[in-house]
């Protein structure tokens, strides 16, 4: 593992640490020394750090303080691939600062937010301001990947050690156009499905000698799309089922194919549980087998349940902190895809607040230095208000 680190004498400025993290090409599941950078910074601020490795994935849990409420910041040091690096204006792992922006893979998603949170702690320490009795960081290297050897296992491991998280803030890039315009207090659930229909290949002129899987699949997909899942739930948009692929693999006009496959995804709100939706699809699959001399099967996986953190003291702290620093009252939202908050919600109330997501996963990913500064001030205000109101 690369453990070369960049000496940072002033942790109150988030930019140098963000640059140091970006310069570690930690494409899932590689760490490339990124978490070592965090350990160096966190130990300077008095944190005790533990590394946890599951499979190929490095994870980190750091905590300062052993009493009172445990305010946890969760995030990930892994990033998606840079793709064609020659398409970038500057090399994706060089962390170039130009035009008041920090350019590089992970700048917004989400190495910049991690650096901002650490800088917020350093600023409060420098001024002698009160911070929560316990502050922790839950950092994984598997958020952009399968999410099997990351946060879900890390949470179990620290719980086995007796660790308890009271509230958690995830630094995902949830802001839409300006810092703090959106705070995610929940996420829709997600169900992935693969439906396979296997028939019998034959000549189109002799259909009685074949068993065509295509009409069976199309009829099944039609029944799936005909159902209106719901018309929304409090703080949630309506659930939606999307057919993402239909594959037959037949380039010949006069052959009835042997098999047909479809892929689908359902993003569902709190009106549903993943298992109930799976049972509904399985029932349609069972019905599709009737009268068909072939096979019909479904491979269904619920990757996360819908959840929402109820508005209260914790969300008030987050909204008040953003408003105090930006003069903007955030919207409490549940839109977008999934995140590791879907695992954390089983252990503590969780919300998400980070940089804007306009360039994430794209060529020339970047964040504005002004936004990085604003987010640092927001995080510092969050910690101060949490210490004042919740960790009394």
Residue pairs with C-beta under 8 A, 6 or more apart in sequence:
1 31
1 32
1 33
1 36
2 24
2 32
2 33
2 36
3 33
3 36
4 33
5 20
5 33
5 36
5 37
5 40
6 16
6 19
6 20
6 23
6 37
8 16
8 17
8 20
8 40
8 41
10 16
10 122
11 17
11 41
11 44
11 45
11 118
11 119
11 122
12 119
12 122
12 123
12 126
13 119
14 112
14 115
14 116
14 118
14 119
14 372
14 373
14 375
14 376
15 97
15 102
15 115
15 369
15 372
17 37
17 41
17 114
17 115
17 118
17 119
18 95
18 102
18 107
18 111
18 112
18 114
18 115
18 116
18 367
18 372
19 95
19 97
19 102
19 104
20 37
20 95
21 34
21 37
21 38
21 77
21 106
21 111
21 114
21 115
22 93
22 94
22 95
22 102
22 104
22 105
22 106
22 107
22 111
23 93
23 94
23 95
23 104
24 31
24 32
24 33
24 34
24 37
24 77
24 93
25 32
25 79
25 93
25 105
26 32
26 33
26 34
26 77
26 78
26 79
26 106
26 141
27 78
27 79
27 80
27 81
27 82
27 105
28 78
28 79
28 80
28 141
28 142
28 143
28 144
28 145
29 55
29 56
29 57
29 78
29 141
29 142
29 145
29 149
30 78
30 141
31 58
31 77
31 78
31 141
34 77
34 111
34 141
35 51
35 58
35 59
35 60
35 77
35 139
35 141
38 49
38 60
38 62
38 77
38 114
38 118
38 137
38 139
39 49
39 51
39 60
39 62
41 118
42 49
42 62
42 64
42 118
42 137
43 49
45 64
45 118
45 121
45 122
45 125
46 64
47 62
47 63
47 64
47 135
47 137
48 62
48 63
48 64
49 60
49 61
49 62
50 60
50 61
50 62
51 58
51 59
51 60
52 58
52 59
52 60
52 61
52 153
52 154
52 157
53 59
54 149
54 150
54 153
54 154
55 148
55 149
56 149
57 140
57 141
57 142
57 145
57 149
57 150
58 141
59 139
59 140
59 141
59 142
59 149
59 150
59 151
59 153
59 154
60 77
60 137
60 138
60 139
60 140
61 136
61 137
61 138
61 139
61 154
61 157
61 158
61 163
62 136
62 137
62 139
63 70
63 134
63 135
63 136
63 137
63 163
64 134
64 135
64 136
65 132
65 133
65 134
65 135
66 134
67 133
67 134
68 132
68 133
68 134
68 391
69 132
69 133
69 134
69 166
69 167
69 386
69 390
69 391
70 132
70 134
70 135
70 136
70 163
70 164
70 165
70 166
70 167
71 132
71 134
71 135
71 136
71 166
71 167
71 168
71 169
71 383
71 386
71 391
72 135
72 136
72 137
72 138
72 165
72 166
72 167
72 168
72 169
72 348
73 114
73 117
73 135
73 136
73 137
73 138
73 168
73 169
73 170
73 171
74 137
74 138
74 139
74 151
74 168
74 169
74 170
74 171
74 340
74 341
74 344
74 350
75 110
75 113
75 114
75 117
75 137
75 138
75 139
75 140
75 143
75 170
75 171
75 172
76 110
76 139
76 140
76 141
76 142
76 143
76 144
76 150
76 151
76 340
77 106
77 111
77 114
77 139
77 140
77 141
78 140
78 141
78 142
78 143
78 144
78 145
79 105
79 106
79 109
79 111
79 144
80 105
80 109
80 144
80 361
82 88
82 92
82 93
82 105
82 363
83 363
84 363
85 91
85 92
87 363
88 103
88 363
88 364
89 103
89 364
90 96
90 98
90 103
90 104
92 104
92 105
92 365
93 104
93 105
94 103
94 104
95 102
95 103
95 104
95 107
96 102
96 103
96 104
97 103
97 369
100 368
100 369
100 370
101 366
101 367
101 368
101 369
102 112
102 366
102 367
102 368
102 369
102 372
103 364
103 365
103 366
104 365
104 366
105 365
106 112
106 365
107 359
107 365
107 366
107 367
108 173
108 354
108 355
108 356
108 357
108 358
108 359
108 360
108 365
108 366
108 367
109 172
109 173
109 355
109 357
109 360
109 361
109 365
110 171
110 172
110 173
110 354
110 355
112 354
112 355
112 367
112 372
112 375
113 171
113 172
113 173
113 354
113 355
113 375
114 137
114 139
114 171
115 372
116 171
116 355
116 372
116 375
116 376
116 379
117 137
117 171
117 376
117 379
119 376
119 379
120 376
120 377
120 379
120 380
120 382
120 383
121 131
121 135
121 380
121 383
123 376
123 380
124 130
124 131
124 380
124 383
124 384
125 131
129 380
129 384
130 384
130 387
130 388
131 383
131 384
131 387
132 383
132 386
132 387
132 390
132 391
133 387
133 391
135 383
136 163
136 165
138 151
138 154
138 155
138 158
138 165
138 168
138 344
140 150
140 151
140 154
140 340
141 150
142 148
142 149
142 150
142 151
143 150
143 151
143 339
143 340
147 303
147 340
147 343
150 340
151 340
151 343
151 344
152 340
152 343
155 343
155 344
155 346
155 347
159 347
165 344
165 347
165 348
166 348
166 390
167 314
167 348
167 349
167 350
167 386
167 390
168 341
168 344
168 347
168 348
168 349
168 350
168 351
169 318
169 350
169 351
169 352
169 353
169 382
170 184
170 339
170 340
170 341
170 344
170 350
170 351
170 352
170 353
170 354
171 352
171 353
171 354
172 184
172 339
172 341
172 352
172 354
173 354
173 355
173 356
173 357
173 360
174 182
174 183
174 184
174 333
174 336
174 352
174 353
174 354
174 357
175 181
175 182
175 353
175 354
175 355
175 356
175 357
175 371
176 182
176 356
176 357
177 356
177 358
178 326
178 328
178 356
179 322
179 326
179 355
179 356
179 371
179 374
179 375
179 378
180 322
180 325
180 326
180 328
180 330
180 353
180 374
180 378
181 328
181 330
181 331
182 330
182 331
182 333
182 335
183 315
183 318
183 319
183 322
183 330
183 331
183 332
183 333
183 351
183 352
183 353
184 333
184 334
184 335
184 336
184 339
184 341
184 351
184 352
184 353
185 235
185 308
185 309
185 311
185 315
185 332
185 333
185 334
185 351
185 352
186 235
186 236
186 270
186 306
186 307
186 308
186 309
186 334
187 304
187 306
187 307
187 334
187 336
187 337
187 338
187 339
187 341
187 342
188 236
188 237
188 239
188 267
188 268
188 269
188 306
188 334
188 338
189 266
189 267
189 268
189 269
189 272
189 273
189 274
189 302
189 304
189 305
189 306
189 307
189 342
190 265
190 266
190 267
190 268
190 302
190 303
190 304
190 337
190 338
191 265
191 266
191 268
191 274
191 277
191 278
191 300
191 301
191 302
191 303
192 263
192 264
192 265
192 300
192 301
192 303
193 263
193 264
193 265
193 266
193 281
193 298
193 299
193 300
193 301
194 261
194 262
194 263
194 298
194 299
195 217
195 220
195 221
195 261
195 262
195 263
195 264
195 281
195 285
195 296
195 297
195 298
195 299
196 259
196 260
196 261
196 295
196 296
196 297
196 298
196 299
197 213
197 214
197 216
197 217
197 220
197 259
197 260
197 261
197 288
197 292
197 294
197 295
197 296
198 213
198 258
198 259
198 294
198 295
198 296
199 210
199 211
199 212
199 213
199 216
199 256
199 257
199 258
199 259
199 260
199 292
199 293
199 294
200 209
200 210
200 211
200 256
200 258
200 293
200 294
201 210
201 255
201 256
201 257
201 258
202 209
202 210
202 211
202 255
202 256
203 209
203 210
203 254
203 255
203 256
204 253
204 254
204 255
204 256
205 254
207 256
210 256
211 256
211 292
211 293
211 294
212 256
212 257
213 257
213 258
213 259
213 260
213 294
214 248
214 257
214 260
216 260
216 288
216 292
216 294
216 296
217 246
217 260
217 261
217 262
219 288
220 284
220 285
220 288
220 296
221 243
221 246
221 262
221 264
223 284
224 241
224 243
224 264
224 281
224 284
225 241
225 243
227 241
227 280
229 238
229 239
229 240
229 241
229 266
229 268
229 271
229 272
230 238
230 239
230 269
230 271
230 272
231 238
232 238
232 269
233 269
233 270
233 271
234 270
234 308
235 308
235 332
235 333
235 334
236 269
236 270
236 306
236 308
236 334
237 269
237 334
237 335
238 269
239 266
239 267
239 268
239 269
239 271
239 272
240 266
240 267
241 264
241 265
241 266
242 264
242 265
242 266
242 267
243 262
243 263
243 264
244 263
244 264
244 265
245 261
245 262
245 263
246 260
246 261
246 262
247 260
247 261
247 262
248 257
248 259
248 260
248 261
249 257
249 259
250 257
266 277
267 337
268 274
268 277
268 306
269 306
269 334
270 306
270 307
270 308
272 306
273 305
274 302
274 304
274 305
275 302
277 302
278 300
278 302
281 298
281 300
282 298
282 300
285 296
285 297
285 298
288 296
289 295
289 296
303 338
303 342
304 338
304 342
305 342
307 341
307 342
307 345
308 334
309 315
309 345
309 349
309 350
309 351
310 349
311 332
312 349
313 389
313 390
314 349
314 351
314 390
315 332
315 351
316 389
317 382
317 385
317 386
317 389
317 390
318 330
318 351
318 353
318 382
319 329
319 330
319 332
320 381
320 385
321 378
321 379
321 381
321 382
321 384
321 385
322 328
322 329
322 330
322 353
322 378
322 381
323 329
323 330
324 381
325 374
325 377
325 378
325 381
326 374
326 378
330 353
339 352
341 350
341 351
341 352
344 350
353 378
353 382
354 375
355 367
355 371
355 372
355 375
356 367
356 371
359 365
359 366
359 367
